Amino acid sequence: ETTNASSTSTYHTFHDPADVVLLRSQLLNWYDKDKRELPWRTLAVTESDLNIRTYAVWVSEIMLQQTQVATVIDYYNKWMKRWPTVQDLAAATLEEVNQMWAGLGYYSRGKRLHEGAQKVVSELKGQLPRTVDSLLKQLPGVGRYTAAAIGSIALGQVAGAVDGNVIRVLCRLRAIGAESTSPAVTEALWSLVNTLVDPERPGDFNQAMMELGARVCTPKGPLCSQCPVQSHCHSYCKVHVKQEKNSRKLLGRLDRKPSTLPDIEDCMNSGTCPLCPSEPWDDELGVQNFPRKPAKKAPRVERTLTCVMIRPGEEGEDEYLLTQRPNKGLLAGLWEFPCLLLEEKSSEMKQKQVLCAEISRILGTHLTESLLQYVGEVVHVFSHIHQTYVVHSACLKDGDTQTQTENAQWLTRSALQEAAVSTGVKKIVKLCDSVDSQKEQTSKV
């Protein structure tokens, strides 16, 4: 039989309907017994209002993008308490949304949720879309996976959903070893999950696949012995066939004794198949040979001059100068201490001069470099930037110093803790507290 480069053998699919039925049953039985109780899952089951249910799942799916479940739970509960409906969220300000999102990372997600809620209220008469296609087309920040997840979990739409966990599970089940982000693999995985999804319980099936990837079929140290669908897993079978061959080789009995393990079917087109691995099998990795991820780009390295500017407040509580970031780009709309990107290596004196000039511009007054004290450095790693904040501090004696730009304000320490600030800002505050504490202890000695 002749094949072309785009063809794939049945090895990478589920061609037997009986296997599909069995896998669904095994996976859902495991999920029913072992699933974690999570607030968005409870709401999806108990909330009878379709609009609120769809909104609740939408919020959870956006929060869970690039963020661990344990981190999301607290944020989700606070969010749903404050804005229990899409109308409540639409009525909020972006500043309030940023404040609530502070510390969760990837801040554009909160902004898009807010924009989406406002669109639903102003253009869709307050009714969230009711199908996977309309969710995808009408809600900002909702892509193919998120639309399928919301549609299946909240609306019972029969649609499979492919996230990072599901990619890993499917690649191992069907020994898909080509780069997991390639178009051929992406389409194969979506086709697979749409074949497998249970038409009676599509939402539970998708959540069970994600749960399996998060807790059993993990990136490192997968718990194959606990896997409910182990009998369907080509990579697990591959590992055991190779282990037996290796042990028989060691014992010098390769051709004397027939294998007790069943023969494993291999891809018939492995030379031309777009789903097969291009790199040789690594015995040490075992099932972790799948999936193959592209090499990660090294994060960009940046150094940023930052100044913690303090003045005496009216109530005897110190106030801190904060400026607002632009509405687009990294940490859009969040508040931070005055800062400047360090373009090149320069002396501490030169750094103080440029930082002083920037603060003088914000305050509309002339400050001298001698006010600035070097505090230390804080490292904060974003997904694509390795950021080092070079921190200085300065104390003004005059409490009447006003800001001269619109995007600047003085905040008390308590207001700062509640403001829409990033984790990086909180780390800088922690550094300053630590240095102050050390100074106090030294002065007592």
ZAKE-594207 format. One record per residue (C-alpha): residue in one letter; x, y, z. Coordinates in nm, 3 decimals. Layout:
ZAKE-594207
rec residu->A&u->X&v->Y&w->Z .
...
This chain:
ZAKE-594207
rec residu->E&u->0.000&v->0.000&w->0.000 .
rec residu->T&u->0.147&v->0.336&w->-0.098 .
rec residu->T&u->0.127&v->0.631&w->0.139 .
rec residu->N&u->0.207&v->0.998&w->0.110 .
rec residu->A&u->0.376&v->1.222&w->0.370 .
rec residu->S&u->0.047&v->1.357&w->0.502 .
rec residu->S&u->-0.106&v->1.016&w->0.572 .
rec residu->T&u->-0.115&v->0.861&w->0.917 .
rec residu->S&u->-0.185&v->0.500&w->1.008 .
rec residu->T&u->-0.464&v->0.386&w->1.238 .
rec residu->Y&u->-0.191&v->0.342&w->1.502 .
rec residu->H&u->-0.238&v->0.708&w->1.604 .
rec residu->T&u->-0.621&v->0.693&w->1.615 .
rec residu->F&u->-0.899&v->0.499&w->1.789 .
rec residu->H&u->-1.038&v->0.298&w->1.497 .
rec residu->D&u->-1.234&v->0.041&w->1.700 .
rec residu->P&u->-1.565&v->0.185&w->1.835 .
rec residu->A&u->-1.559&v->-0.073&w->2.119 .
rec residu->D&u->-1.227&v->0.074&w->2.241 .
rec residu->V&u->-1.378&v->0.423&w->2.244 .
rec residu->V&u->-1.680&v->0.308&w->2.450 .
rec residu->L&u->-1.452&v->0.125&w->2.696 .
rec residu->L&u->-1.215&v->0.422&w->2.737 .
rec residu->R&u->-1.505&v->0.660&w->2.807 .
rec residu->S&u->-1.645&v->0.424&w->3.069 .
rec residu->Q&u->-1.308&v->0.366&w->3.243 .
rec residu->L&u->-1.220&v->0.736&w->3.246 .
rec residu->L&u->-1.558&v->0.858&w->3.372 .
rec residu->N&u->-1.579&v->0.589&w->3.643 .
rec residu->W&u->-1.238&v->0.701&w->3.769 .
rec residu->Y&u->-1.341&v->1.069&w->3.753 .
rec residu->D&u->-1.665&v->1.008&w->3.943 .
rec residu->K&u->-1.469&v->0.842&w->4.226 .
rec residu->D&u->-1.152&v->1.051&w->4.236 .
rec residu->K&u->-1.226&v->1.401&w->4.103 .
rec residu->R&u->-1.131&v->1.707&w->4.307 .
rec residu->E&u->-1.417&v->1.918&w->4.443 .
rec residu->L&u->-1.360&v->2.262&w->4.287 .
rec residu->P&u->-1.588&v->2.568&w->4.321 .
rec residu->W&u->-1.646&v->2.610&w->3.945 .
rec residu->R&u->-1.732&v->2.241&w->3.910 .
rec residu->T&u->-1.984&v->2.269&w->4.192 .
rec residu->L&u->-2.142&v->2.579&w->4.031 .
rec residu->A&u->-2.160&v->2.410&w->3.690 .
rec residu->V&u->-2.364&v->2.128&w->3.846 .
rec residu->T&u->-2.579&v->2.321&w->4.097 .
rec residu->E&u->-2.657&v->2.649&w->3.911 .
rec residu->S&u->-2.987&v->2.617&w->3.723 .
rec residu->D&u->-2.966&v->2.959&w->3.551 .
rec residu->L&u->-2.797&v->2.889&w->3.216 .
rec residu->N&u->-2.656&v->3.242&w->3.185 .
rec residu->I&u->-2.498&v->3.242&w->3.532 .
rec residu->R&u->-2.366&v->2.889&w->3.477 .
rec residu->T&u->-2.204&v->2.987&w->3.145 .
rec residu->Y&u->-2.056&v->3.302&w->3.304 .
rec residu->A&u->-1.920&v->3.104&w->3.602 .
rec residu->V&u->-1.746&v->2.849&w->3.378 .
rec residu->W&u->-1.614&v->3.126&w->3.149 .
rec residu->V&u->-1.453&v->3.307&w->3.447 .
rec residu->S&u->-1.293&v->2.983&w->3.572 .
rec residu->E&u->-1.155&v->2.890&w->3.229 .
rec residu->I&u->-0.994&v->3.233&w->3.178 .
rec residu->M&u->-0.842&v->3.227&w->3.529 .
rec residu->L&u->-0.707&v->2.874&w->3.477 .
rec residu->Q&u->-0.515&v->2.969&w->3.161 .
rec residu->Q&u->-0.142&v->2.943&w->3.247 .
rec residu->T&u->-0.228&v->2.933&w->3.621 .
rec residu->Q&u->-0.243&v->2.643&w->3.866 .
rec residu->V&u->-0.572&v->2.528&w->4.018 .
rec residu->A&u->-0.453&v->2.586&w->4.378 .
rec residu->T&u->-0.374&v->2.951&w->4.299 .
rec residu->V&u->-0.705&v->3.013&w->4.120 .
rec residu->I&u->-0.948&v->2.883&w->4.386 .
rec residu->D&u->-0.923&v->3.183&w->4.621 .
rec residu->Y&u->-0.932&v->3.439&w->4.339 .
rec residu->Y&u->-1.233&v->3.265&w->4.182 .
rec residu->N&u->-1.433&v->3.259&w->4.507 .
rec residu->K&u->-1.366&v->3.630&w->4.572 .
rec residu->W&u->-1.451&v->3.722&w->4.212 .
rec residu->M&u->-1.782&v->3.532&w->4.207 .
rec residu->K&u->-1.879&v->3.678&w->4.543 .
rec residu->R&u->-1.818&v->4.032&w->4.418 .
rec residu->W&u->-1.950&v->3.988&w->4.061 .
rec residu->P&u->-2.189&v->3.689&w->4.062 .
rec residu->T&u->-2.340&v->3.772&w->3.720 .
rec residu->V&u->-2.217&v->3.903&w->3.387 .
rec residu->Q&u->-2.416&v->4.223&w->3.450 .
rec residu->D&u->-2.230&v->4.282&w->3.779 .
rec residu->L&u->-1.894&v->4.245&w->3.604 .
rec residu->A&u->-1.996&v->4.476&w->3.318 .
rec residu->A&u->-2.084&v->4.748&w->3.572 .
rec residu->A&u->-1.738&v->4.731&w->3.737 .
rec residu->T&u->-1.449&v->4.958&w->3.637 .
rec residu->L&u->-1.130&v->4.822&w->3.477 .
rec residu->E&u->-0.940&v->4.956&w->3.781 .
rec residu->E&u->-1.156&v->4.737&w->4.011 .
rec residu->V&u->-1.100&v->4.435&w->3.785 .
rec residu->N&u->-0.722&v->4.491&w->3.781 .
rec residu->Q&u->-0.728&v->4.525&w->4.160 .
rec residu->M&u->-0.910&v->4.192&w->4.196 .
rec residu->W&u->-0.674&v->4.026&w->3.945 .
rec residu->A&u->-0.353&v->4.158&w->4.108 .
rec residu->G&u->-0.108&v->3.873&w->4.168 .
rec residu->L&u->-0.278&v->3.627&w->3.931 .
rec residu->G&u->-0.051&v->3.719&w->3.638 .
rec residu->Y&u->-0.120&v->3.755&w->3.263 .
rec residu->Y&u->-0.327&v->4.064&w->3.336 .
rec residu->S&u->-0.475&v->4.104&w->2.987 .
rec residu->R&u->-0.702&v->3.808&w->3.075 .
rec residu->G&u->-0.893&v->4.012&w->3.334 .
rec residu->K&u->-0.924&v->4.303&w->3.092 .
rec residu->R&u->-1.066&v->4.076&w->2.818 .
rec residu->L&u->-1.315&v->3.920&w->3.064 .
rec residu->H&u->-1.431&v->4.271&w->3.152 .
rec residu->E&u->-1.455&v->4.374&w->2.785 .
rec residu->G&u->-1.647&v->4.054&w->2.711 .
rec residu->A&u->-1.897&v->4.118&w->2.991 .
rec residu->Q&u->-1.956&v->4.473&w->2.865 .
rec residu->K&u->-2.009&v->4.341&w->2.511 .
rec residu->V&u->-2.259&v->4.078&w->2.634 .
rec residu->V&u->-2.459&v->4.346&w->2.818 .
rec residu->S&u->-2.445&v->4.618&w->2.550 .
rec residu->E&u->-2.464&v->4.409&w->2.230 .
rec residu->L&u->-2.615&v->4.071&w->2.324 .
rec residu->K&u->-2.892&v->4.189&w->2.560 .
rec residu->G&u->-2.712&v->4.035&w->2.858 .
rec residu->Q&u->-2.735&v->3.682&w->2.717 .
rec residu->L&u->-2.411&v->3.485&w->2.684 .
rec residu->P&u->-2.370&v->3.285&w->2.360 .
rec residu->R&u->-2.525&v->2.937&w->2.367 .
rec residu->T&u->-2.303&v->2.741&w->2.124 .
rec residu->V&u->-1.931&v->2.668&w->2.089 .
rec residu->D&u->-1.915&v->2.857&w->1.757 .
rec residu->S&u->-2.088&v->3.169&w->1.890 .
rec residu->L&u->-1.874&v->3.168&w->2.209 .
rec residu->L&u->-1.566&v->3.159&w->1.984 .
rec residu->K&u->-1.687&v->3.439&w->1.758 .
rec residu->Q&u->-1.848&v->3.672&w->2.010 .
rec residu->L&u->-1.635&v->3.670&w->2.328 .
rec residu->P&u->-1.294&v->3.847&w->2.328 .
rec residu->G&u->-1.008&v->3.629&w->2.457 .
rec residu->V&u->-1.202&v->3.306&w->2.397 .
rec residu->G&u->-1.017&v->3.069&w->2.164 .
rec residu->R&u->-1.086&v->2.720&w->2.035 .
rec residu->Y&u->-1.013&v->2.540&w->2.363 .
rec residu->T&u->-1.196&v->2.786&w->2.592 .
rec residu->A&u->-1.508&v->2.788&w->2.369 .
rec residu->A&u->-1.516&v->2.405&w->2.368 .
rec residu->A&u->-1.464&v->2.387&w->2.746 .
rec residu->I&u->-1.740&v->2.641&w->2.824 .
rec residu->G&u->-1.973&v->2.487&w->2.564 .
rec residu->S&u->-1.932&v->2.132&w->2.693 .
rec residu->I&u->-1.923&v->2.203&w->3.068 .
rec residu->A&u->-2.188&v->2.475&w->3.097 .
rec residu->L&u->-2.411&v->2.405&w->2.795 .
rec residu->G&u->-2.374&v->2.029&w->2.738 .
rec residu->Q&u->-2.247&v->2.079&w->2.382 .
rec residu->V&u->-2.080&v->1.765&w->2.241 .
rec residu->A&u->-1.734&v->1.910&w->2.176 .
rec residu->G&u->-1.390&v->1.786&w->2.278 .
rec residu->A&u->-1.143&v->2.028&w->2.435 .
rec residu->V&u->-0.764&v->2.021&w->2.394 .
rec residu->D&u->-0.551&v->2.198&w->2.658 .
rec residu->G&u->-0.192&v->2.126&w->2.771 .
rec residu->N&u->-0.299&v->1.835&w->2.992 .
rec residu->V&u->-0.507&v->1.676&w->2.717 .
rec residu->I&u->-0.222&v->1.715&w->2.464 .
rec residu->R&u->0.002&v->1.512&w->2.697 .
rec residu->V&u->-0.259&v->1.239&w->2.762 .
rec residu->L&u->-0.346&v->1.193&w->2.393 .
rec residu->C&u->0.015&v->1.201&w->2.273 .
rec residu->R&u->0.100&v->0.922&w->2.518 .
rec residu->L&u->-0.214&v->0.717&w->2.450 .
rec residu->R&u->-0.151&v->0.715&w->2.076 .
rec residu->A&u->0.232&v->0.752&w->2.070 .
rec residu->I&u->0.225&v->1.087&w->1.889 .
rec residu->G&u->0.585&v->1.203&w->1.903 .
rec residu->A&u->0.610&v->1.481&w->1.644 .
rec residu->E&u->0.637&v->1.837&w->1.780 .
rec residu->S&u->0.314&v->1.894&w->1.974 .
rec residu->T&u->0.259&v->2.245&w->1.836 .
rec residu->S&u->0.287&v->2.144&w->1.467 .
rec residu->P&u->-0.031&v->2.189&w->1.257 .
rec residu->A&u->-0.049&v->1.814&w->1.180 .
rec residu->V&u->-0.036&v->1.720&w->1.551 .
rec residu->T&u->-0.278&v->1.997&w->1.653 .
rec residu->E&u->-0.542&v->1.883&w->1.403 .
rec residu->A&u->-0.485&v->1.515&w->1.488 .
rec residu->L&u->-0.542&v->1.584&w->1.860 .
rec residu->W&u->-0.863&v->1.780&w->1.800 .
rec residu->S&u->-0.989&v->1.504&w->1.574 .
rec residu->L&u->-0.900&v->1.243&w->1.839 .
rec residu->V&u->-1.072&v->1.422&w->2.126 .
rec residu->N&u->-1.385&v->1.482&w->1.917 .
rec residu->T&u->-1.395&v->1.106&w->1.845 .
rec residu->L&u->-1.353&v->1.020&w->2.213 .
rec residu->V&u->-1.578&v->1.279&w->2.384 .
rec residu->D&u->-1.877&v->1.118&w->2.553 .
rec residu->P&u->-2.201&v->1.245&w->2.390 .
rec residu->E&u->-2.394&v->1.188&w->2.715 .
rec residu->R&u->-2.145&v->1.365&w->2.943 .
rec residu->P&u->-1.921&v->1.589&w->2.727 .
rec residu->G&u->-1.833&v->1.835&w->3.005 .
rec residu->D&u->-1.742&v->1.563&w->3.252 .
rec residu->F&u->-1.540&v->1.380&w->2.987 .
rec residu->N&u->-1.332&v->1.692&w->2.906 .
rec residu->Q&u->-1.276&v->1.766&w->3.274 .
rec residu->A&u->-1.180&v->1.400&w->3.334 .
rec residu->M&u->-0.916&v->1.418&w->3.058 .
rec residu->M&u->-0.773&v->1.736&w->3.212 .
rec residu->E&u->-0.785&v->1.585&w->3.561 .
rec residu->L&u->-0.601&v->1.276&w->3.435 .
rec residu->G&u->-0.328&v->1.495&w->3.284 .
rec residu->A&u->-0.300&v->1.711&w->3.596 .
rec residu->R&u->-0.287&v->1.431&w->3.853 .
rec residu->V&u->-0.184&v->1.102&w->3.690 .
rec residu->C&u->-0.037&v->1.152&w->3.342 .
rec residu->T&u->0.187&v->1.433&w->3.466 .
rec residu->P&u->0.479&v->1.589&w->3.273 .
rec residu->K&u->0.734&v->1.427&w->3.507 .
rec residu->G&u->0.693&v->1.116&w->3.721 .
rec residu->P&u->0.362&v->0.999&w->3.566 .
rec residu->L&u->0.170&v->0.749&w->3.785 .
rec residu->C&u->0.107&v->0.487&w->3.515 .
rec residu->S&u->0.009&v->0.222&w->3.772 .
rec residu->Q&u->-0.287&v->0.443&w->3.877 .
rec residu->C&u->-0.405&v->0.525&w->3.524 .
rec residu->P&u->-0.764&v->0.415&w->3.447 .
rec residu->V&u->-0.695&v->0.401&w->3.070 .
rec residu->Q&u->-0.354&v->0.231&w->3.086 .
rec residu->S&u->-0.474&v->-0.060&w->2.866 .
rec residu->H&u->-0.524&v->0.185&w->2.575 .
rec residu->C&u->-0.181&v->0.349&w->2.608 .
rec residu->H&u->0.062&v->0.282&w->2.323 .
rec residu->S&u->0.353&v->0.455&w->2.499 .
rec residu->Y&u->0.303&v->0.246&w->2.817 .
rec residu->C&u->0.298&v->-0.070&w->2.606 .
rec residu->K&u->0.605&v->0.047&w->2.412 .
rec residu->V&u->0.797&v->0.094&w->2.739 .
rec residu->H&u->0.718&v->-0.261&w->2.855 .
rec residu->V&u->0.800&v->-0.422&w->2.520 .
rec residu->K&u->1.137&v->-0.243&w->2.517 .
rec residu->Q&u->1.204&v->-0.333&w->2.881 .
rec residu->E&u->1.145&v->-0.702&w->2.811 .
rec residu->K&u->1.363&v->-0.694&w->2.498 .
rec residu->N&u->1.643&v->-0.527&w->2.697 .
rec residu->S&u->1.621&v->-0.776&w->2.984 .
rec residu->R&u->1.624&v->-1.070&w->2.741 .
rec residu->K&u->1.928&v->-0.920&w->2.568 .
rec residu->L&u->2.105&v->-0.895&w->2.903 .
rec residu->L&u->2.025&v->-1.259&w->2.977 .
rec residu->G&u->2.147&v->-1.363&w->2.632 .
rec residu->R&u->1.814&v->-1.520&w->2.545 .
rec residu->L&u->1.689&v->-1.283&w->2.278 .
rec residu->D&u->1.593&v->-1.554&w->2.026 .
rec residu->R&u->1.541&v->-1.851&w->2.257 .
rec residu->K&u->1.224&v->-1.760&w->2.442 .
rec residu->P&u->0.909&v->-1.604&w->2.291 .
rec residu->S&u->0.793&v->-1.277&w->2.446 .
rec residu->T&u->0.516&v->-1.300&w->2.702 .
rec residu->L&u->0.403&v->-0.950&w->2.606 .
rec residu->P&u->0.174&v->-0.900&w->2.307 .
rec residu->D&u->0.334&v->-0.760&w->1.990 .
rec residu->I&u->0.283&v->-0.386&w->1.970 .
rec residu->E&u->0.158&v->-0.256&w->1.640 .
rec residu->D&u->0.380&v->0.023&w->1.515 .
rec residu->C&u->0.295&v->0.303&w->1.278 .
rec residu->M&u->0.311&v->0.156&w->0.927 .
rec residu->N&u->0.426&v->0.488&w->0.781 .
rec residu->S&u->0.686&v->0.583&w->1.041 .
rec residu->G&u->0.928&v->0.714&w->0.777 .
rec residu->T&u->0.677&v->0.961&w->0.632 .
rec residu->C&u->0.416&v->0.996&w->0.912 .
rec residu->P&u->0.374&v->1.356&w->1.034 .
rec residu->L&u->0.279&v->1.230&w->1.383 .
rec residu->C&u->0.572&v->0.997&w->1.451 .
rec residu->P&u->0.878&v->1.116&w->1.648 .
rec residu->S&u->1.171&v->1.240&w->1.442 .
rec residu->E&u->1.413&v->1.177&w->1.730 .
rec residu->P&u->1.517&v->0.828&w->1.853 .
rec residu->W&u->1.347&v->0.669&w->2.155 .
rec residu->D&u->1.515&v->0.742&w->2.490 .
rec residu->D&u->1.485&v->0.442&w->2.727 .
rec residu->E&u->1.541&v->0.662&w->3.033 .
rec residu->L&u->1.242&v->0.881&w->2.951 .
rec residu->G&u->0.991&v->0.598&w->2.907 .
rec residu->V&u->0.640&v->0.736&w->2.845 .
rec residu->Q&u->0.790&v->1.084&w->2.882 .
rec residu->N&u->0.921&v->1.045&w->2.526 .
rec residu->F&u->0.574&v->1.183&w->2.447 .
rec residu->P&u->0.482&v->1.460&w->2.383 .
rec residu->R&u->0.772&v->1.634&w->2.207 .
rec residu->K&u->0.773&v->2.004&w->2.284 .
rec residu->P&u->0.957&v->2.266&w->2.080 .
rec residu->A&u->1.272&v->2.407&w->2.241 .
rec residu->K&u->1.183&v->2.698&w->2.470 .
rec residu->K&u->1.308&v->3.042&w->2.377 .
rec residu->A&u->1.536&v->3.189&w->2.643 .
rec residu->P&u->1.362&v->3.479&w->2.822 .
rec residu->R&u->1.473&v->3.833&w->2.738 .
rec residu->V&u->1.697&v->3.976&w->3.011 .
rec residu->E&u->1.606&v->4.325&w->3.138 .
rec residu->R&u->1.725&v->4.552&w->3.418 .
rec residu->T&u->1.491&v->4.827&w->3.541 .
rec residu->L&u->1.572&v->5.121&w->3.768 .
rec residu->T&u->1.301&v->5.164&w->4.031 .
rec residu->C&u->1.249&v->5.418&w->4.309 .
rec residu->V&u->1.035&v->5.374&w->4.619 .
rec residu->M&u->0.943&v->5.738&w->4.688 .
rec residu->I&u->0.796&v->5.809&w->5.034 .
rec residu->R&u->0.643&v->6.121&w->5.187 .
rec residu->P&u->0.475&v->6.183&w->5.528 .
rec residu->G&u->0.097&v->6.139&w->5.507 .
rec residu->E&u->-0.182&v->6.337&w->5.677 .
rec residu->E&u->-0.272&v->6.064&w->5.927 .
rec residu->G&u->0.091&v->5.998&w->6.022 .
rec residu->E&u->0.103&v->5.704&w->5.779 .
rec residu->D&u->0.371&v->5.723&w->5.508 .
rec residu->E&u->0.254&v->5.757&w->5.148 .
rec residu->Y&u->0.416&v->5.600&w->4.841 .
rec residu->L&u->0.437&v->5.742&w->4.489 .
rec residu->L&u->0.293&v->5.513&w->4.221 .
rec residu->T&u->0.257&v->5.555&w->3.847 .
rec residu->Q&u->0.018&v->5.372&w->3.614 .
rec residu->R&u->0.145&v->5.161&w->3.326 .
rec residu->P&u->0.006&v->5.212&w->2.972 .
rec residu->N&u->-0.327&v->5.046&w->2.884 .
rec residu->K&u->-0.160&v->4.802&w->2.645 .
rec residu->G&u->0.133&v->4.565&w->2.675 .
rec residu->L&u->0.293&v->4.400&w->2.978 .
rec residu->L&u->0.107&v->4.460&w->3.309 .
rec residu->A&u->-0.133&v->4.693&w->3.126 .
rec residu->G&u->-0.304&v->4.948&w->3.352 .
rec residu->L&u->-0.136&v->4.830&w->3.673 .
rec residu->W&u->0.032&v->5.063&w->3.924 .
rec residu->E&u->0.404&v->5.052&w->3.999 .
rec residu->F&u->0.685&v->5.254&w->4.157 .
rec residu->P&u->0.844&v->5.507&w->3.916 .
rec residu->C&u->1.085&v->5.313&w->3.696 .
rec residu->L&u->1.300&v->5.327&w->3.385 .
rec residu->L&u->1.436&v->5.049&w->3.167 .
rec residu->L&u->1.816&v->5.039&w->3.193 .
rec residu->E&u->1.933&v->5.041&w->2.832 .
rec residu->E&u->2.305&v->4.988&w->2.898 .
rec residu->K&u->2.552&v->4.940&w->3.181 .
rec residu->S&u->2.612&v->5.260&w->3.371 .
rec residu->S&u->2.757&v->5.378&w->3.702 .
rec residu->E&u->2.541&v->5.406&w->4.013 .
rec residu->M&u->2.576&v->5.786&w->3.995 .
rec residu->K&u->2.449&v->5.792&w->3.635 .
rec residu->Q&u->2.159&v->5.562&w->3.730 .
rec residu->K&u->2.063&v->5.795&w->4.015 .
rec residu->Q&u->2.073&v->6.095&w->3.780 .
rec residu->V&u->1.831&v->5.947&w->3.524 .
rec residu->L&u->1.599&v->5.813&w->3.795 .
rec residu->C&u->1.602&v->6.149&w->3.970 .
rec residu->A&u->1.516&v->6.326&w->3.644 .
rec residu->E&u->1.218&v->6.094&w->3.590 .
rec residu->I&u->1.082&v->6.149&w->3.944 .
rec residu->S&u->1.136&v->6.527&w->3.911 .
rec residu->R&u->0.925&v->6.514&w->3.590 .
rec residu->I&u->0.642&v->6.327&w->3.765 .
rec residu->L&u->0.643&v->6.564&w->4.065 .
rec residu->G&u->0.714&v->6.883&w->3.871 .
rec residu->T&u->0.996&v->6.975&w->4.106 .
rec residu->H&u->1.375&v->6.947&w->4.115 .
rec residu->L&u->1.523&v->6.670&w->4.329 .
rec residu->T&u->1.892&v->6.602&w->4.388 .
rec residu->E&u->2.054&v->6.262&w->4.343 .
rec residu->S&u->2.177&v->6.267&w->4.704 .
rec residu->L&u->1.817&v->6.195&w->4.814 .
rec residu->L&u->1.828&v->5.851&w->4.652 .
rec residu->Q&u->1.959&v->5.555&w->4.852 .
rec residu->Y&u->2.045&v->5.223&w->4.688 .
rec residu->V&u->1.835&v->4.944&w->4.848 .
rec residu->G&u->1.915&v->4.627&w->4.649 .
rec residu->E&u->1.792&v->4.412&w->4.361 .
rec residu->V&u->1.473&v->4.212&w->4.308 .
rec residu->V&u->1.443&v->3.942&w->4.043 .
rec residu->H&u->1.101&v->3.870&w->3.892 .
rec residu->V&u->1.058&v->3.622&w->3.606 .
rec residu->F&u->0.775&v->3.664&w->3.357 .
rec residu->S&u->0.705&v->3.395&w->3.095 .
rec residu->H&u->0.925&v->3.576&w->2.840 .
rec residu->I&u->1.128&v->3.828&w->3.045 .
rec residu->H&u->1.389&v->3.779&w->3.319 .
rec residu->Q&u->1.346&v->4.111&w->3.499 .
rec residu->T&u->1.582&v->4.256&w->3.762 .
rec residu->Y&u->1.459&v->4.565&w->3.947 .
rec residu->V&u->1.748&v->4.783&w->4.069 .
rec residu->V&u->1.577&v->4.943&w->4.369 .
rec residu->H&u->1.646&v->5.285&w->4.522 .
rec residu->S&u->1.444&v->5.469&w->4.784 .
rec residu->A&u->1.397&v->5.833&w->4.881 .
rec residu->C&u->1.210&v->6.011&w->5.160 .
rec residu->L&u->1.063&v->6.358&w->5.111 .
rec residu->K&u->1.023&v->6.581&w->5.417 .
rec residu->D&u->0.738&v->6.780&w->5.260 .
rec residu->G&u->0.402&v->6.604&w->5.271 .
rec residu->D&u->0.248&v->6.856&w->5.026 .
rec residu->T&u->0.448&v->6.738&w->4.723 .
rec residu->Q&u->0.190&v->6.694&w->4.446 .
rec residu->T&u->0.208&v->6.482&w->4.131 .
rec residu->Q&u->0.208&v->6.672&w->3.800 .
rec residu->T&u->0.102&v->6.389&w->3.569 .
rec residu->E&u->-0.239&v->6.223&w->3.535 .
rec residu->N&u->-0.114&v->5.867&w->3.577 .
rec residu->A&u->0.052&v->5.916&w->3.917 .
rec residu->Q&u->-0.080&v->5.911&w->4.273 .
rec residu->W&u->0.030&v->5.893&w->4.637 .
rec residu->L&u->-0.100&v->5.590&w->4.827 .
rec residu->T&u->-0.076&v->5.492&w->5.192 .
rec residu->R&u->0.079&v->5.155&w->5.274 .
rec residu->S&u->-0.263&v->4.999&w->5.339 .
rec residu->A&u->-0.404&v->5.140&w->5.012 .
rec residu->L&u->-0.097&v->5.013&w->4.827 .
rec residu->Q&u->-0.163&v->4.658&w->4.953 .
rec residu->E&u->-0.517&v->4.675&w->4.809 .
rec residu->A&u->-0.426&v->4.851&w->4.481 .
rec residu->A&u->-0.392&v->4.692&w->4.136 .
rec residu->V&u->-0.020&v->4.621&w->4.162 .
rec residu->S&u->0.189&v->4.334&w->4.027 .
rec residu->T&u->0.374&v->4.066&w->4.224 .
rec residu->G&u->0.698&v->4.248&w->4.130 .
rec residu->V&u->0.586&v->4.558&w->4.324 .
rec residu->K&u->0.502&v->4.344&w->4.628 .
rec residu->K&u->0.851&v->4.188&w->4.611 .
rec residu->I&u->1.007&v->4.538&w->4.605 .
rec residu->V&u->0.805&v->4.639&w->4.915 .
rec residu->K&u->0.922&v->4.321&w->5.088 .
rec residu->L&u->1.288&v->4.402&w->5.007 .
rec residu->C&u->1.253&v->4.756&w->5.148 .
rec residu->D&u->1.089&v->4.621&w->5.466 .
rec residu->S&u->1.370&v->4.369&w->5.508 .
rec residu->V&u->1.642&v->4.636&w->5.465 .
rec residu->D&u->1.463&v->4.874&w->5.708 .
rec residu->S&u->1.433&v->4.596&w->5.964 .
rec residu->Q&u->1.806&v->4.520&w->5.937 .
rec residu->K&u->1.890&v->4.891&w->5.981 .
rec residu->E&u->1.676&v->4.907&w->6.296 .
rec residu->Q&u->1.847&v->4.604&w->6.445 .
rec residu->T&u->2.191&v->4.744&w->6.362 .
rec residu->S&u->2.111&v->5.082&w->6.520 .
rec residu->K&u->2.005&v->4.908&w->6.845 .
rec residu->V&u->2.340&v->4.726&w->6.874 .
